[in-house]
């Protein structure tokens, strides 16, 4: 599902956690390209991936959107 809104909260939380896109991708079990697409808003993550991202970044899924 495409989303024009950038997921800037995902980007900010990832950087605050001191993680690279590749590191977060490894934790969540997706490609680093997927993380890039999520952060730019080109692709919106599926709900299960959004939940994994939130868990990895110690926040709620709604905090990333």
Backbone as ProteinMPNN parsed JSONL, in Angstrom:
{"seq_chain_A": "XXXXXXXXXXXXXXXXXXXXXXXXXXXXXXXXXXXXXXXXXXXXXXXXXXXXXXXXXXXXXXXXX", "coords_chain_A": {"N_chain_A": [[0.843, -1.176, 0.0], [0.762, 2.093, -0.957], [1.91, 5.188, 0.39], [1.783, 8.589, 0.745], [2.703, 10.1, 2.814], [5.584, 10.722, 4.587], [7.355, 8.58, 6.774], [8.462, 9.986, 9.112], [8.713, 9.785, 11.845], [9.526, 7.17, 12.217], [12.069, 7.274, 11.054], [13.294, 9.2, 12.754], [13.135, 7.908, 15.266], [14.611, 5.599, 14.752], [17.159, 6.664, 14.291], [17.572, 7.891, 16.775], [17.785, 5.652, 18.32], [20.2, 4.834, 17.572], [20.596, 3.168, 15.412], [21.4, 1.766, 12.237], [19.869, 1.661, 8.973], [20.258, -0.888, 7.98], [20.835, -2.367, 10.311], [18.389, -2.149, 11.737], [16.743, -3.37, 9.886], [17.726, -5.993, 9.979], [16.968, -6.731, 12.564], [14.186, -6.649, 12.375], [13.742, -8.34, 10.346], [13.55, -7.743, 7.577], [14.431, -6.291, 4.39], [17.094, -3.852, 4.051], [16.471, -2.042, 2.136], [13.703, -2.068, 2.261], [13.287, -0.777, 4.729], [14.231, 1.756, 4.047], [12.317, 2.428, 2.086], [10.016, 2.511, 3.694], [10.642, 4.647, 5.408], [10.727, 6.817, 3.65], [8.166, 6.916, 2.811], [7.351, 5.713, 0.511], [6.424, 3.156, 0.556], [4.131, 1.6, 2.714], [4.513, -0.135, 5.737], [3.374, -3.508, 6.304], [0.978, -4.512, 8.799], [2.03, -6.426, 10.651], [4.755, -6.04, 10.313], [4.984, -3.378, 11.034], [4.364, -3.615, 13.737], [6.61, -5.101, 14.569], [8.642, -3.266, 14.02], [7.979, -1.245, 15.847], [8.32, -2.639, 18.261], [11.059, -3.143, 18.143], [12.008, -0.579, 18.34], [11.136, 0.2, 20.752], [8.55, 1.353, 21.225], [5.134, 2.327, 20.562], [3.155, 1.151, 17.797], [1.609, 3.271, 16.703], [3.172, 5.449, 17.294], [5.032, 5.593, 15.33], [3.9, 6.442, 13.03]], "CA_chain_A": [[0.0, 0.0, 0.0], [1.565, 3.31, -1.038], [1.528, 6.235, 1.324], [2.551, 9.779, 0.419], [3.252, 10.674, 4.038], [6.843, 10.123, 5.024], [7.333, 8.074, 8.149], [9.574, 10.675, 9.751], [8.867, 9.286, 13.206], [10.344, 5.961, 12.107], [13.428, 7.743, 10.82], [13.818, 9.845, 13.969], [13.297, 6.906, 16.328], [15.723, 4.714, 14.389], [18.402, 7.401, 14.538], [17.698, 8.075, 18.223], [18.206, 4.362, 18.867], [21.56, 4.593, 17.117], [20.584, 2.049, 14.482], [21.401, 2.008, 10.8], [18.759, 0.988, 8.306], [20.605, -2.307, 7.876], [20.679, -2.975, 11.632], [16.961, -2.265, 12.026], [16.227, -4.378, 8.962], [18.096, -7.31, 10.5], [16.154, -6.992, 13.753], [12.792, -6.819, 11.969], [13.765, -9.393, 9.322], [13.199, -7.238, 6.256], [15.626, -5.756, 3.74], [17.38, -2.45, 4.363], [15.721, -1.286, 1.129], [12.344, -1.911, 2.799], [13.34, 0.284, 5.748], [14.339, 3.009, 3.298], [11.012, 2.71, 1.481], [9.094, 2.892, 4.77], [10.995, 5.978, 5.913], [10.399, 7.836, 2.651], [6.736, 6.894, 2.559], [7.068, 5.076, -0.769], [5.694, 1.94, 0.903], [3.736, 1.543, 4.119], [4.714, -1.516, 6.19], [2.23, -4.32, 6.76], [0.738, -4.371, 10.246], [2.961, -7.247, 11.419], [6.073, -5.398, 10.241], [4.869, -2.168, 11.849], [4.467, -4.072, 15.126], [8.012, -5.466, 14.82], [9.409, -2.016, 14.056], [7.687, -0.595, 17.12], [8.971, -3.406, 19.328], [12.504, -2.932, 18.022], [12.315, 0.801, 18.711], [10.588, 0.403, 22.088], [7.448, 2.318, 21.175], [3.87, 1.807, 20.041], [3.065, 1.352, 16.346], [1.07, 4.603, 16.393], [4.241, 6.432, 17.463], [5.862, 5.603, 14.125], [3.13, 6.947, 11.898]], "C_chain_A": [[0.888, 1.238, 0.0], [1.008, 4.364, -0.091], [2.39, 7.447, 1.02], [3.199, 10.41, 1.635], [4.543, 9.952, 4.415], [6.709, 9.675, 6.465], [8.52, 8.67, 8.903], [9.781, 10.214, 11.185], [9.694, 8.009, 13.22], [11.803, 6.348, 11.934], [14.032, 8.327, 12.094], [14.052, 8.827, 15.086], [14.438, 5.943, 16.017], [17.05, 5.4, 14.681], [18.636, 7.605, 16.032], [18.171, 6.789, 18.902], [19.627, 4.011, 18.443], [21.679, 3.43, 16.152], [20.686, 2.524, 13.043], [20.171, 1.334, 10.216], [19.021, -0.509, 8.238], [20.42, -3.01, 9.221], [19.202, -3.173, 11.981], [16.33, -3.336, 11.134], [16.533, -5.782, 9.461], [17.243, -7.69, 11.709], [14.729, -7.37, 13.352], [12.636, -7.92, 10.913], [13.127, -8.943, 8.009], [14.493, -6.731, 5.623], [15.858, -4.303, 4.166], [16.676, -1.546, 3.352], [14.281, -1.064, 1.607], [12.302, -0.804, 3.839], [13.406, 1.644, 5.065], [13.002, 3.401, 2.684], [9.98, 3.122, 2.525], [9.367, 4.326, 5.208], [10.643, 7.086, 4.93], [8.917, 7.903, 2.34], [6.373, 6.275, 1.226], [6.223, 3.818, -0.577], [5.337, 2.019, 2.378], [3.873, 0.096, 4.578], [3.403, -2.211, 6.548], [2.129, -4.193, 8.274], [1.74, -5.191, 11.076], [4.359, -6.644, 11.424], [6.066, -4.124, 11.085], [4.992, -2.524, 13.334], [5.912, -4.438, 15.488], [8.903, -4.234, 14.889], [9.224, -1.316, 15.399], [8.372, -1.319, 18.276], [10.474, -3.171, 19.32], [12.907, -1.543, 18.499], [11.673, 1.197, 20.038], [9.512, 1.495, 22.12], [6.196, 1.598, 20.686], [3.844, 2.025, 18.529], [2.565, 2.746, 15.969], [2.125, 5.696, 16.517], [5.105, 6.565, 16.209], [5.186, 6.252, 12.927], [2.979, 8.46, 11.99]], "O_chain_A": [[1.703, 1.397, 0.909], [-0.191, 4.42, 0.184], [3.617, 7.344, 1.037], [4.151, 11.18, 1.499], [4.574, 8.729, 4.543], [6.033, 10.315, 7.271], [9.454, 7.963, 9.282], [10.903, 10.248, 11.691], [10.482, 7.791, 14.14], [12.676, 5.797, 12.605], [15.154, 7.986, 12.467], [15.07, 8.89, 15.776], [15.155, 5.519, 16.923], [17.958, 4.793, 15.249], [19.769, 7.503, 16.503], [18.864, 6.827, 19.92], [20.19, 3.015, 18.897], [22.721, 2.779, 16.074], [20.126, 3.558, 12.677], [19.512, 0.535, 10.881], [18.104, -1.31, 8.42], [19.906, -4.128, 9.268], [18.811, -4.237, 12.461], [15.485, -4.11, 11.583], [15.684, -6.668, 9.374], [16.845, -8.846, 11.852], [14.138, -8.291, 13.916], [11.525, -8.368, 10.63], [12.3, -9.636, 7.417], [15.542, -6.746, 6.267], [14.929, -3.616, 4.59], [16.323, -0.412, 3.674], [13.709, 0.003, 1.384], [11.386, 0.019, 3.836], [12.711, 2.578, 5.466], [12.597, 4.562, 2.75], [9.153, 3.995, 2.261], [8.442, 5.124, 5.361], [10.294, 8.19, 5.348], [8.457, 8.836, 1.682], [5.206, 6.302, 0.836], [5.413, 3.462, -1.433], [6.146, 2.455, 3.197], [3.404, -0.812, 3.892], [2.457, -1.586, 7.027], [3.091, -3.81, 8.941], [2.244, -4.706, 12.089], [5.069, -6.727, 12.426], [7.043, -3.83, 11.775], [5.649, -1.813, 14.094], [6.38, -4.122, 16.582], [9.811, -4.163, 15.717], [10.188, -0.854, 16.009], [8.938, -0.683, 19.165], [11.088, -3.018, 20.376], [14.013, -1.351, 19.003], [11.663, 2.371, 20.408], [9.563, 2.424, 22.927], [6.22, 0.393, 20.432], [4.443, 2.978, 18.032], [3.057, 3.337, 15.008], [1.988, 6.759, 15.91], [5.827, 7.55, 16.054], [5.836, 6.57, 11.931], [2.358, 9.073, 11.122]]}, "name": "protein", "num_of_chains": 1, "seq": "XXXXXXXXXXXXXXXXXXXXXXXXXXXXXXXXXXXXXXXXXXXXXXXXXXXXXXXXXXXXXXXXX"}
